């Protein structure tokens, strides 16, 4: 599955990849950062930029405002699937990962839940795993490690 722009619907959609293949070797990678999110990509990767349209990563300059795919539109990761899954992203719903693997965004693993139910479910899961026994500092440290790819 890939995230792409549907020109007929004028919106970002999730679609099955057709003819995936390697298009290059040993290319320079670019880091594109926005708030807490980052993307590692080739210089040819395009981003939607306010008042500029689609811009390749290599042509982005400090101050460019990349369109955030969140808050009622499309969120990073879960959110790309959520419009299809929940009929639109709102502050009242969340995508739950059934197998607890946050990197597994397959449609079979995602379940749309009301935000309160999602929070209750995770509190129950934390009680069972003992995660609730960790201090806030320990939780932050584990989350930082997970984001760096040290923890799954």
C-alpha positions as CSV (number, residue, x, y, z in Angstrom):
1,X,0.0,0.0,0.0
2,X,1.2,3.5,-0.8
3,X,-0.1,7.0,-0.1
4,X,-0.8,9.0,-3.2
5,X,-2.7,12.0,-4.5
6,X,-6.0,11.3,-6.3
7,X,-6.5,14.1,-8.8
8,X,-10.1,13.1,-9.5
9,X,-11.0,13.3,-5.8
10,X,-8.5,16.1,-5.0
11,X,-7.3,14.3,-1.9
12,X,-4.7,12.0,-0.4
13,X,-5.7,8.3,-0.7
14,X,-4.4,4.9,0.2
15,X,-3.9,2.7,-2.9
16,X,-2.3,-0.7,-3.6
17,X,1.1,-0.3,-5.2
18,X,1.4,-1.4,-8.8
19,X,4.7,-2.6,-10.3
20,X,6.9,-1.7,-7.3
21,X,10.6,-1.7,-8.2
22,X,13.9,-0.2,-7.4
23,X,14.4,3.1,-9.2
24,X,18.0,3.8,-8.2
25,X,21.0,2.9,-6.2
26,X,23.4,4.7,-3.8
27,X,21.3,7.9,-3.9
28,X,21.8,10.7,-1.4
29,X,19.1,10.7,1.3
30,X,17.5,13.8,2.6
31,X,16.0,14.4,6.0
32,X,12.8,16.5,6.0
33,X,11.7,17.6,9.4
34,X,8.4,19.1,10.5
35,X,7.5,19.5,14.2
36,X,7.9,16.0,15.7
37,X,7.7,14.1,12.4
38,X,10.6,13.4,10.0
39,X,10.9,11.6,6.6
40,X,14.1,10.1,5.2
41,X,13.8,10.2,1.4
42,X,15.6,10.7,-1.9
43,X,16.0,14.2,-3.3
44,X,13.3,13.5,-5.9
45,X,10.6,12.8,-3.3
46,X,7.9,15.4,-3.6
47,X,6.2,17.2,-0.7
48,X,3.2,19.5,-0.9
49,X,4.3,23.0,0.2
50,X,2.0,25.9,1.0
51,X,2.0,28.5,-1.7
52,X,4.4,26.5,-3.9
53,X,2.7,23.3,-4.7
54,X,4.7,20.1,-5.1
55,X,8.4,20.5,-4.3
56,X,11.2,17.9,-4.5
57,X,13.0,17.4,-1.2
58,X,16.3,18.6,-2.6
59,X,14.6,21.9,-3.5
60,X,13.1,22.6,-0.1
61,X,14.5,25.6,1.8
62,X,14.3,26.6,5.4
63,X,11.0,28.3,6.0
64,X,9.0,26.2,3.5
65,X,5.8,25.1,5.1
66,X,5.1,21.5,4.2
67,X,1.4,20.7,4.3
68,X,0.9,18.7,7.5
69,X,-1.1,15.6,7.0
70,X,-3.0,15.8,10.3
71,X,-5.8,17.5,12.2
72,X,-8.9,16.7,10.3
73,X,-7.1,15.9,7.0
74,X,-4.6,13.0,7.0
75,X,-2.3,12.1,9.8
76,X,1.1,10.5,9.5
77,X,0.8,6.7,9.6
78,X,-2.5,5.7,11.0
79,X,-4.2,8.8,9.6
80,X,-3.7,7.9,6.0
81,X,-5.9,4.8,6.6
82,X,-8.3,6.6,8.9
83,X,-10.4,8.4,6.3
84,X,-11.2,5.0,4.7
85,X,-11.5,3.3,8.1
86,X,-13.5,5.8,10.1
87,X,-15.1,8.0,7.4
88,X,-12.9,10.9,8.3
89,X,-10.6,11.9,11.1
90,X,-12.2,13.7,14.0
91,X,-11.1,14.5,17.5
92,X,-13.5,11.8,18.7
93,X,-12.0,8.7,17.0
94,X,-8.7,6.9,16.9
95,X,-7.1,4.1,14.9
96,X,-6.3,1.1,17.2
97,X,-3.5,-1.3,16.3
98,X,-5.0,-4.7,17.1
99,X,-1.6,-6.5,17.4
100,X,-0.1,-3.6,19.3
101,X,2.5,-3.1,16.6
102,X,2.3,0.6,15.8
103,X,4.4,0.2,12.6
104,X,1.8,-2.3,11.2
105,X,-0.6,-0.1,9.5
106,X,-2.2,-2.8,7.4
107,X,-6.0,-2.4,7.1
108,X,-6.5,-5.8,8.9
109,X,-4.6,-4.5,11.9
110,X,-6.4,-1.2,12.3
111,X,-9.7,-0.7,14.1
112,X,-11.6,2.5,14.4
113,X,-12.5,3.2,18.0
114,X,-14.1,6.2,19.8
115,X,-11.2,8.0,21.6
116,X,-12.5,7.2,25.1
117,X,-12.8,3.5,24.4
118,X,-9.3,3.5,22.8
119,X,-7.9,5.2,25.9
120,X,-9.7,2.7,28.3
121,X,-8.4,-0.2,26.2
122,X,-4.8,1.0,26.4
123,X,-5.1,1.6,30.2
124,X,-6.2,-2.1,30.6
125,X,-3.3,-3.2,28.4
126,X,-0.8,-1.2,30.5
127,X,-2.1,-2.7,33.7
128,X,-1.5,-6.2,32.3
129,X,2.0,-5.5,31.0
130,X,3.2,-3.5,34.0
131,X,3.9,-0.5,31.8
132,X,1.8,1.5,34.3
133,X,4.5,0.8,37.0
134,X,7.2,2.8,35.1
135,X,7.8,6.4,36.0
136,X,7.1,9.2,33.5
137,X,10.8,9.6,32.9
138,X,11.2,5.9,32.2
139,X,8.3,6.0,29.8
140,X,9.8,9.0,28.0
141,X,13.2,7.2,27.8
142,X,11.5,4.1,26.3
143,X,9.5,6.2,23.8
144,X,12.7,8.0,22.7
145,X,14.4,4.7,22.2
146,X,11.5,3.4,20.2
147,X,11.5,6.4,18.0
148,X,15.2,6.0,17.4
149,X,14.5,2.4,16.3
150,X,16.3,0.9,19.4
151,X,13.0,-0.6,20.7
152,X,10.2,-2.2,18.7
